[in-house]
Amino acid sequence: MMIKVVNTLRVKKGKVNEVAALFQKAKGVHTFNGFVFMEVLIKENTEEHDELQVCTTWEDQASFEVWRKSRETRKAHELQSKQEKEDSPILSSELSTFEVFVQHHPA
């Protein structure tokens, strides 16, 4: 069963492009078995904070779990946690997982 994992990041107002730029280059996720693709979405017309969603699609839950537990992922998140919280443009994050129930592709 294919899944989509969405990490919703709430970002300090005016900092969304700075945070989105961190995802412009693939940093290893694309090399994992079961990875299908990644999208970074910037929400428009927000008032209190900016928001972006980092969406990855996986062939199955097991593939995502291998990536999530990988050394590369831990290393990336360790770097984030070293940054002073007050200096970070990221206010919060929320991870959601969805079953891909239907997909339509061009004819």
URRAVEN-V740430 format. One record per run of one state. SS is the DSSP state (H for helix, E for strand, C for the rest). FROM is the first residue (numbers start at 1). TO is the last residue. Records with the same first field share a line. If there is no record, write none. Layout:
SS->FROM-TO  FROM-TO
This chain:
C->1-2  12-15  22-28  32-34  43-49  59-60  69-70  83-89  100-107
E->3-11  35-42  50-58  90-99
H->16-21  29-31  61-68  71-82
